[in-house]
C-alpha cells in the first residue's frame, strides 16, 4: 500500500509539475506593457445588416464607418508580475483606465486562459478570456462576448522599454560588426 501511495503521488507530481511550469511561463510572457488595436469582424457586420434588410450601399458605408471608429481606439494594457494590471481605453480624447488583479488559470499550447477581477463601484467584475501567444511580442485576446459587438479580437504588441530598446540596439550593433 505504501509503494502504491508513493507511486500515485509521484505520478500526480509528474503530471501537475509541467502544468504549473506552463502557467508560470505564460505569466512571465505576459508581464509587461502592451499597446493594442481592435479587429472588426466586417463580414459578420455586413451579414447582420443584410439580414436586417439594409441596402448594399448602406452596408458598405456602415462597415467603413465602424472600421474607422475602431481604428481610432487606442488600447494600453500592463500586466505586472505582482498579479495586478491596468488597462486604458482611449477614444475621441476620452480615456478610461481600469485596474485590478489578474491570473493565469490555464494553458493549452499557445492559448492562455486569464481571469481578471476589477472593482465596479460596490461590486467586483470578473472576466475570463483567452490570450493567444503569437510570439514574444504579440498576443491576441479573444472572448465570446466580443462577437456581439462584431469584433473578431484584440491584437496587442509589446511596448519596448527604453532599456530593452537600448539592449536590442546594442546587440544589433554588435552583430553587424
Phi and psi restraints in degrees (value plus and minus 20) as a CYANA .aco file:
   2 UNK   PHI     -85.6   -45.6
   2 UNK   PSI     -61.0   -21.0
   3 UNK   PHI     -85.3   -45.3
   3 UNK   PSI     -62.5   -22.5
   4 UNK   PHI     -81.6   -41.6
   4 UNK   PSI     -63.8   -23.8
   5 UNK   PHI     -82.4   -42.4
   5 UNK   PSI     -63.6   -23.6
   6 UNK   PHI     -85.4   -45.4
   6 UNK   PSI     -60.4   -20.4
   7 UNK   PHI     -83.2   -43.2
   7 UNK   PSI     -61.8   -21.8
   8 UNK   PHI     -85.4   -45.4
   8 UNK   PSI     -63.4   -23.4
   9 UNK   PHI     -81.6   -41.6
   9 UNK   PSI     -64.2   -24.2
  10 UNK   PHI     -83.5   -43.5
  10 UNK   PSI     -61.8   -21.8
  11 UNK   PHI     -81.3   -41.3
  11 UNK   PSI     -66.4   -26.4
  12 UNK   PHI     -83.0   -43.0
  12 UNK   PSI     -61.4   -21.4
  13 UNK   PHI     -82.4   -42.4
  13 UNK   PSI     -63.9   -23.9
  14 UNK   PHI     -87.1   -47.1
  14 UNK   PSI     -52.6   -12.6
  15 UNK   PHI     -96.1   -56.1
  15 UNK   PSI     -64.1   -24.1
  16 UNK   PHI    -100.7   -60.7
  16 UNK   PSI     -48.8    -8.8
  17 UNK   PHI     -79.1   -39.1
  17 UNK   PSI     -67.5   -27.5
  18 UNK   PHI     -82.4   -42.4
  18 UNK   PSI     -53.8   -13.8
  19 UNK   PHI     -84.8   -44.8
  19 UNK   PSI     -62.4   -22.4
  20 UNK   PHI     -84.8   -44.8
  20 UNK   PSI     -60.3   -20.3
  21 UNK   PHI     -85.1   -45.1
  21 UNK   PSI     -60.3   -20.3
  22 UNK   PHI     -83.2   -43.2
  22 UNK   PSI     -65.6   -25.6
  23 UNK   PHI     -82.9   -42.9
  23 UNK   PSI     -60.7   -20.7
  24 UNK   PHI     -85.4   -45.4
  24 UNK   PSI     -64.7   -24.7
  25 UNK   PHI     -86.5   -46.5
  25 UNK   PSI     -54.5   -14.5
  26 UNK   PHI     -84.1   -44.1
  26 UNK   PSI     -63.7   -23.7
  27 UNK   PHI     -80.4   -40.4
  27 UNK   PSI     -65.3   -25.3
  28 UNK   PHI     -80.7   -40.7
  28 UNK   PSI     -57.6   -17.6
  29 UNK   PHI     -89.2   -49.2
  29 UNK   PSI     -48.3    -8.3
  30 UNK   PHI    -106.0   -66.0
  30 UNK   PSI     -44.1    -4.1
  31 UNK   PHI     -81.1   -41.1
  31 UNK   PSI     110.0   150.0
  32 UNK   PHI     120.9   160.9
  32 UNK   PSI    -196.4  -156.4
  33 UNK   PHI    -122.4   -82.4
  33 UNK   PSI     118.4   158.4
  34 UNK   PHI    -152.6  -112.6
  34 UNK   PSI     123.9   163.9
  35 UNK   PHI    -135.2   -95.2
  35 UNK   PSI     123.5   163.5
  36 UNK   PHI    -156.9  -116.9
  36 UNK   PSI     151.9   191.9
  37 UNK   PHI    -162.4  -122.4
  37 UNK   PSI     138.1   178.1
  38 UNK   PHI    -114.5   -74.5
  38 UNK   PSI     116.8   156.8
  39 UNK   PHI    -129.5   -89.5
  39 UNK   PSI      91.8   131.8
  40 UNK   PHI     -94.7   -54.7
  40 UNK   PSI     122.5   162.5
  41 UNK   PHI    -114.5   -74.5
  41 UNK   PSI      61.3   101.3
  42 UNK   PHI     -82.2   -42.2
  42 UNK   PSI     -57.0   -17.0
  43 UNK   PHI     -83.6   -43.6
  43 UNK   PSI     -65.3   -25.3
  44 UNK   PHI     -85.4   -45.4
  44 UNK   PSI     -60.8   -20.8
  45 UNK   PHI     -82.6   -42.6
  45 UNK   PSI     -63.9   -23.9
  46 UNK   PHI     -80.0   -40.0
  46 UNK   PSI     -65.2   -25.2
  47 UNK   PHI     -83.6   -43.6
  47 UNK   PSI     -60.5   -20.5
  48 UNK   PHI     -83.6   -43.6
  48 UNK   PSI     -65.4   -25.4
  49 UNK   PHI     -86.4   -46.4
  49 UNK   PSI     -58.9   -18.9
  50 UNK   PHI     -83.4   -43.4
  50 UNK   PSI     -60.6   -20.6
  51 UNK   PHI     -84.4   -44.4
  51 UNK   PSI     -46.2    -6.2
  52 UNK   PHI    -104.8   -64.8
  52 UNK   PSI     -22.2    17.8
  53 UNK   PHI      69.6   109.6
  53 UNK   PSI      -4.4    35.6
  54 UNK   PHI     -92.3   -52.3
  54 UNK   PSI     120.3   160.3
  55 UNK   PHI     -88.9   -48.9
  55 UNK   PSI     133.0   173.0
  56 UNK   PHI     -75.8   -35.8
  56 UNK   PSI     -57.4   -17.4
  57 UNK   PHI     -84.8   -44.8
  57 UNK   PSI     -63.0   -23.0
  58 UNK   PHI     -90.4   -50.4
  58 UNK   PSI     -52.4   -12.4
  59 UNK   PHI     -83.0   -43.0
  59 UNK   PSI     -68.1   -28.1
  60 UNK   PHI     -79.9   -39.9
  60 UNK   PSI     -64.1   -24.1
  61 UNK   PHI     -83.4   -43.4
  61 UNK   PSI     -62.4   -22.4
  62 UNK   PHI     -86.5   -46.5
  62 UNK   PSI     -60.7   -20.7
  63 UNK   PHI     -86.3   -46.3
  63 UNK   PSI     -62.7   -22.7
  64 UNK   PHI     -83.3   -43.3
  64 UNK   PSI     -60.4   -20.4
  65 UNK   PHI     -85.5   -45.5
  65 UNK   PSI     -63.2   -23.2
  66 UNK   PHI     -84.2   -44.2
  66 UNK   PSI     -61.8   -21.8
  67 UNK   PHI     -82.2   -42.2
  67 UNK   PSI     -62.3   -22.3
  68 UNK   PHI     -84.7   -44.7
  68 UNK   PSI     -60.2   -20.2
  69 UNK   PHI     -82.2   -42.2
  69 UNK   PSI     -65.6   -25.6
  70 UNK   PHI     -92.8   -52.8
  70 UNK   PSI     -46.6    -6.6
  71 UNK   PHI     -84.0   -44.0
  71 UNK   PSI     -48.6    -8.6
  72 UNK   PHI    -102.4   -62.4
  72 UNK   PSI     -30.7     9.3
  73 UNK   PHI    -100.5   -60.5
  73 UNK   PSI     110.3   150.3
  74 UNK   PHI    -128.6   -88.6
  74 UNK   PSI     111.0   151.0
  75 UNK   PHI    -139.0   -99.0
  75 UNK   PSI     114.5   154.5
  76 UNK   PHI    -150.5  -110.5
  76 UNK   PSI     117.9   157.9
  77 UNK   PHI    -158.8  -118.8
  77 UNK   PSI     113.1   153.1
  78 UNK   PHI    -150.9  -110.9
  78 UNK   PSI      98.4   138.4
  79 UNK   PHI    -119.2   -79.2
  79 UNK   PSI     107.2   147.2
  80 UNK   PHI    -125.3   -85.3
  80 UNK   PSI     132.2   172.2
  81 UNK   PHI     -83.4   -43.4
  81 UNK   PSI     -43.4    -3.4
  82 UNK   PHI    -100.1   -60.1
  82 UNK   PSI     -16.1    23.9
  83 UNK   PHI      70.0   110.0
  83 UNK   PSI      -9.0    31.0
  84 UNK   PHI    -125.1   -85.1
  84 UNK   PSI     140.8   180.8
  85 UNK   PHI    -164.4  -124.4
  85 UNK   PSI     141.9   181.9
  86 UNK   PHI    -156.2  -116.2
  86 UNK   PSI     112.6   152.6
  87 UNK   PHI    -146.2  -106.2
  87 UNK   PSI     108.3   148.3
  88 UNK   PHI    -140.5  -100.5
  88 UNK   PSI     113.1   153.1
  89 UNK   PHI    -137.6   -97.6
  89 UNK   PSI     104.7   144.7
  90 UNK   PHI    -141.2  -101.2
  90 UNK   PSI     114.5   154.5
  91 UNK   PHI    -177.3  -137.3
  91 UNK   PSI     111.1   151.1
  92 UNK   PHI      29.6    69.6
  92 UNK   PSI      31.9    71.9
  93 UNK   PHI      41.6    81.6
  93 UNK   PSI      -4.4    35.6
  94 UNK   PHI    -132.7   -92.7
  94 UNK   PSI     125.4   165.4
  95 UNK   PHI    -156.2  -116.2
  95 UNK   PSI     126.4   166.4
  96 UNK   PHI    -156.3  -116.3
  96 UNK   PSI     108.4   148.4
  97 UNK   PHI    -135.4   -95.4
  97 UNK   PSI     115.6   155.6
  98 UNK   PHI    -139.9   -99.9
  98 UNK   PSI     115.9   155.9
  99 UNK   PHI    -145.2  -105.2
  99 UNK   PSI     132.1   172.1
 100 UNK   PHI    -198.6  -158.6
 100 UNK   PSI    -178.1  -138.1
 101 UNK   PHI    -130.2   -90.2
 101 UNK   PSI     130.7   170.7
 102 UNK   PHI    -161.2  -121.2
 102 UNK   PSI     134.5   174.5
 103 UNK   PHI    -175.7  -135.7
 103 UNK   PSI     127.6   167.6
 104 UNK   PHI    -102.3   -62.3
 104 UNK   PSI     104.7   144.7
 105 UNK   PHI    -133.0   -93.0
 105 UNK   PSI     -21.7    18.3
 106 UNK   PHI    -199.0  -159.0
 106 UNK   PSI     140.5   180.5
 107 UNK   PHI    -173.0  -133.0
 107 UNK   PSI     115.7   155.7
 108 UNK   PHI    -154.0  -114.0
 108 UNK   PSI      89.7   129.7
 109 UNK   PHI      36.3    76.3
 109 UNK   PSI    -142.3  -102.3
 110 UNK   PHI    -113.1   -73.1
 110 UNK   PSI     -16.1    23.9
 111 UNK   PHI    -119.9   -79.9
 111 UNK   PSI     103.0   143.0
 112 UNK   PHI    -133.7   -93.7
 112 UNK   PSI     109.8   149.8
 113 UNK   PHI    -114.4   -74.4
 113 UNK   PSI     106.8   146.8
 114 UNK   PHI    -142.1  -102.1
 114 UNK   PSI     121.0   161.0
 115 UNK   PHI    -136.0   -96.0
 115 UNK   PSI     109.9   149.9
 116 UNK   PHI    -140.5  -100.5
 116 UNK   PSI     125.5   165.5
 117 UNK   PHI    -150.5  -110.5
 117 UNK   PSI     109.9   149.9
 118 UNK   PHI    -158.8  -118.8
 118 UNK   PSI     129.2   169.2
 119 UNK   PHI     -90.6   -50.6
 119 UNK   PSI     122.1   162.1
 120 UNK   PHI    -153.2  -113.2
 120 UNK   PSI      65.8   105.8
 121 UNK   PHI      44.7    84.7
 121 UNK   PSI    -141.0  -101.0
 122 UNK   PHI    -103.6   -63.6
 122 UNK   PSI     -34.1     5.9
 123 UNK   PHI    -130.8   -90.8
 123 UNK   PSI    -199.1  -159.1
 124 UNK   PHI    -141.5  -101.5
 124 UNK   PSI     128.9   168.9
 125 UNK   PHI    -135.3   -95.3
 125 UNK   PSI     106.4   146.4
 126 UNK   PHI    -135.1   -95.1
 126 UNK   PSI     111.1   151.1
 127 UNK   PHI    -147.6  -107.6
 127 UNK   PSI     126.8   166.8
 128 UNK   PHI    -142.3  -102.3
 128 UNK   PSI     112.9   152.9
 129 UNK   PHI    -168.0  -128.0
 129 UNK   PSI     149.5   189.5
 130 UNK   PHI    -130.7   -90.7
 130 UNK   PSI     113.1   153.1
 131 UNK   PHI    -133.8   -93.8
 131 UNK   PSI     105.2   145.2
 132 UNK   PHI    -118.1   -78.1
 132 UNK   PSI     103.9   143.9
 133 UNK   PHI    -101.5   -61.5
 133 UNK   PSI      77.4   117.4
 134 UNK   PHI     -94.0   -54.0
 134 UNK   PSI     -61.5   -21.5
 135 UNK   PHI    -185.2  -145.2
 135 UNK   PSI    -191.9  -151.9
 136 UNK   PHI     -84.1   -44.1
 136 UNK   PSI     -39.2     0.8
 137 UNK   PHI    -139.5   -99.5
 137 UNK   PSI     -14.1    25.9
 138 UNK   PHI    -159.5  -119.5
 138 UNK   PSI     113.3   153.3
 139 UNK   PHI    -153.2  -113.2
 139 UNK   PSI     136.5   176.5
 140 UNK   PHI    -146.8  -106.8
 140 UNK   PSI     106.6   146.6
 141 UNK   PHI    -121.0   -81.0
 141 UNK   PSI     106.7   146.7
 142 UNK   PHI    -146.2  -106.2
 142 UNK   PSI     131.6   171.6
 143 UNK   PHI    -179.3  -139.3
 143 UNK   PSI     117.3   157.3
 144 UNK   PHI     -74.5   -34.5
 144 UNK   PSI     -55.9   -15.9
 145 UNK   PHI     -85.8   -45.8
 145 UNK   PSI     -40.3    -0.3
 146 UNK   PHI     -83.1   -43.1
 146 UNK   PSI     -51.7   -11.7
 147 UNK   PHI     -78.6   -38.6
 147 UNK   PSI     -54.8   -14.8
 148 UNK   PHI     -82.7   -42.7
 148 UNK   PSI     -47.7    -7.7
 149 UNK   PHI    -119.0   -79.0
 149 UNK   PSI      -6.9    33.1
 150 UNK   PHI      38.7    78.7
 150 UNK   PSI      18.4    58.4
 151 UNK   PHI    -131.1   -91.1
 151 UNK   PSI     109.5   149.5
 152 UNK   PHI     -93.7   -53.7
 152 UNK   PSI     -71.7   -31.7
 153 UNK   PHI    -192.9  -152.9
 153 UNK   PSI     156.4   196.4
 154 UNK   PHI    -132.0   -92.0
 154 UNK   PSI     113.9   153.9
 155 UNK   PHI    -127.5   -87.5
 155 UNK   PSI     113.8   153.8
 156 UNK   PHI    -143.6  -103.6
 156 UNK   PSI     124.0   164.0
 157 UNK   PHI    -139.8   -99.8
 157 UNK   PSI     114.9   154.9
 158 UNK   PHI     -83.8   -43.8
 158 UNK   PSI     114.1   154.1
 159 UNK   PHI     -99.1   -59.1
 159 UNK   PSI     117.2   157.2
 160 UNK   PHI    -103.9   -63.9
 160 UNK   PSI     108.3   148.3
 161 UNK   PHI    -100.9   -60.9
 161 UNK   PSI     140.1   180.1
 162 UNK   PHI     -78.7   -38.7
 162 UNK   PSI     -63.2   -23.2
 163 UNK   PHI     -87.7   -47.7
 163 UNK   PSI     -58.4   -18.4
 164 UNK   PHI     -88.0   -48.0
 164 UNK   PSI     -61.8   -21.8
 165 UNK   PHI     -82.9   -42.9
 165 UNK   PSI     -59.7   -19.7
 166 UNK   PHI     -85.8   -45.8
 166 UNK   PSI     -59.9   -19.9
 167 UNK   PHI     -83.7   -43.7
 167 UNK   PSI     -63.5   -23.5
 168 UNK   PHI     -86.1   -46.1
 168 UNK   PSI     -58.1   -18.1
 169 UNK   PHI     -85.3   -45.3
 169 UNK   PSI     -62.8   -22.8
 170 UNK   PHI     -85.5   -45.5
 170 UNK   PSI     -62.7   -22.7
 171 UNK   PHI     -84.1   -44.1
 171 UNK   PSI     -59.6   -19.6
 172 UNK   PHI     -86.3   -46.3
 172 UNK   PSI     -58.0   -18.0
 173 UNK   PHI     -86.4   -46.4
 173 UNK   PSI     -58.4   -18.4
 174 UNK   PHI     -90.1   -50.1
 174 UNK   PSI     -56.2   -16.2
 175 UNK   PHI     -92.8   -52.8
 175 UNK   PSI     -40.1    -0.1
 176 UNK   PHI    -102.8   -62.8
 176 UNK   PSI     -40.9    -0.9
